[in-house]
Amino acid sequence: MNSLPQILHTISYMGLPLLFAMVLHEYAHGWVANRCGDPTAKLQGRLTMNPLAHIDPFGTIILPLLCLLMPGGFFLGWAKPIPVDPRNMGQPRRDMALVAAAGPAMNLALAVGSALLFALILSIDPTIGGSQSTSEEASLSNTWRQMFLQPIAAMSIYSVLINVLLMLFNLLPLPPLDGGRILTSLLPDTAAMALRRVEPYGMFILMGLIILDPQIHLIHTITSTLTHSLSNSILSTAIGLGGTGNTP
């Protein structure tokens, strides 16, 4: 089990990025659904960036805290799903694919934006990236770094990791995850109907994949290997565009 100071330190840097990632993911679903003709989320007060409208007590608060308590465990979480009624849409199959893709697309946009923010901070103060400065420079900028730049830099890196993780995880082709709903919209009618029948059992299948992961390594590949690889690529590209030459 992780120590309490370590948990509090992690929460202080991960809390806001995680909340923004979950809330904006769901907001994107509702916004695209509304644009496609379905006002259900808007009518139910869910087309808002107010976090209170999207918080799921277990998925947004309890589960992430449990993940932090478990050493080397998975980091999972979710917000309250946005209500969508395909009957209100002009082209339900196409529009449902767009609605499902909107959440992961928002997470990708947030990851890129966070990486650009980190690159901007590096351009303001390259010492954030680990380069050395003289003792005089360090004494003059120490307070500025520790109270403002350093926390924002840490949160921006966590934001890249969190958003890439949520994007990849939600793109798993398993209903009710976004990837499953995108696939359902793209498949021929017979195959799509068969996949829809899986949806009531989707979360049980997902839990089974997590339990069996020490043997099959599917979830670990997504939450560790692919997430870190794509996150590093996004950060490296953003830093390269900023011309700082430092890596986090």
N, C-alpha and C positions, 0 to 999 in steps of 0.2 A: 504494500500500500504506500502511495506517495505521502510525504510528510505534509503537515498542515501549512507551513510557510510556503512550500513549493506549490501546493494547490492554490493558495491565495494569490501568489505571484502569477500563476498561469491564468487564473480567472481575471485578474486585473488587466491583463493584456488581451485575452481572448473573448471576454464578455461582450464588448461592443461589436467587434467584427462578426462574431457568431450571430448576435441578435440582428444586425443589419443584413447579413447573408440570408437568414431564414425569412425575415419579414419582407425584404425586397423580392425574394424568390416567389413568395406567394402573391405579392402585389402584382408582379409581372404576369402571373397566370390570370388574375382578375382583370387587369388592364386589357390584355389581348382578348379575353373572352368578351369584354364589353365592346371592344372595337369590332368584334365579329358578330355582334348583335345580341349577345346574352348579358342582360343587366343584373343577373341574379346576385353576383357578389356586391355590386353597387347598392342594390335594394336592401341587402342584409348588412350594410355598413362595413363590408370587408374591403372595399376599394379605397383603402386609406393606408398611410404609412405609420399610423399610430400603432406601436408594438403591442399594446394591450388588446387590440382587435385580433391579433394573429397568434398570441401566445397559447400554446398547449401545455398545461401544467406538467405533464409527464415528459413529452417529447422535447420541450424547449428548456425546461429547468432541471427536472429530476434526472433524466437519462444522461445529459451531458455531465452533470455533477458525479453520477455513478461512474461514468467512463474515466473521469479524472482521478477517482479514487482507486481504480484498478490499474496496477502496473502493466504496461505494455498492451493494454486492452484496446478495443476499437473506440473511436470517437464518433458517436452518432447522435443525431438529434433531428427534430423536425418542428415546424410550426403547424397551426391548425390548417387543414386543407381548405382551399378556396372552393365554394360551391359553384358548380358549372352545370348548366342544362343545355345539352346539345340541340334540343328541339327548337330553341330560339335562334339557332344559327342558320345562315343561308346555305352553306355547304358543310354539313356536320363533320364528315370525315376529314376534310382538309382543315377546317377550322379547329377541330379538336387536336389535330397534330400541331398546329401553330400554338394553341394554348399550352399544350404539354411542353413544347420546345422552349416556350418563353422563360420558364423558371431556370433551366440550365444556362440559357443564353444570358440571363441577368447575372448569374453567378460568374460566368466567363467575363462579362463586362466589368463586374466588381473586382475580379482578380487582376485584370489588366489595369484598371484605374488605380488599384492599391499599389501595384508594381511601379506605375508611373509616379505615384506619390513618394514611394521610397527612393526612386531615382532623383526626384526633385530635392528631397532632404539630403541625399548624398552630395548633390551639387552645391547645396548651401553649406554643409559641414562634412567634408570627406572623412573626418575622424570617426563618424558614425560607422563607417564601413571597416574600421580597424586600422587605418593608416595612422602614423604617429605625427604628433605636433610637438613644438617646443614647450618647455614647462611654462613659459610666460603665456603662450597662446592657450595652453590647457587651463591655466588658472583663470584667464579672462572669460573663456567660453564654457567652463565646467557647469555653472549654474544653468545657463541657457540650454546646454545639451541635456542635462539630467532632468530638468523640469518640463521641457517642451519637446525638443527634437527626438530624444532617445525613446520616450514612450510612444510617440506617434510612429517612429520608424519600426519599433517592435510590433505595434498593432497592425501596421501596413503589411509586414511580412506574414503575420498570423492570418490576416485577411486573405492574402493570396492563397495560402495553404487551405484555409477553411472553404473558400469559394471553389477552388479546384476540386477538393474532396467532395463537396456537395454536388457539383456538376457531374462528376464521374459516377458517383453513387446513384444519383437520380436517373442517369442514362442507362442503368442496367435494364435489359429488355424483359422486365418482369412487372406486370400489372400488380398493384396500382402505382408503381413508380412511373416517372415521366417517360422513360425509355420504353416501357411496356405499352403505354398509351400511344406513343408515336408509332411503334411497330404495329399496333392494332389498326391504326388509321391507314397504314401503308399496305397491309396485307390484303389479298383477295378476301371476299366476303366469308367464305367457308373457314379459312385459316384464322381470320379475324374473330369470328364467332367462337372458335375453339379457344383462342387466347383469352377472350373476354370471360369465358367460364372459369379461368384460372384465378381471376381477380379476387374473389372472396377468400381464396386460400393464399394469396400472394405474400402477406406478412408472415404466415406460418412457414412458407417455403423460405423466405428470407431469414427467419430465425434459425431454420434448419441449416442453411448455408453458413451462417455465422458459427453455429455450434460445431459443424463439421470442418470449419476452415483450417484447423491444424493439419488435416489430412489433404484437403483439396487446394488450399491456398488461394482461392478466388477473391475473397474479400480482402485478404492481406495484400494481394497484388494491386487492388484498386486503392485501398486506404494508405498504402505505403509506397510501393514501387512506382506506379503510374502517377500518383499524386505528387510525389517529390520530383519526379522527372519533369512533368509538365510545369510545376511551380517554378523549378529552377530555370527552365527554358523561358518562361514569361518574365521572371526577374532579370535574367541575364540580358534578354532583349531590351527591356526597359532601361537597364543601366547602360547598355551600349548606346542607346539612343540619347541618353543624357550625357554621354561622353566622360563619365567619371572613372570607368575602368575598375571599380571596386565591386566585389560580390559580397552578399550578406553572410 
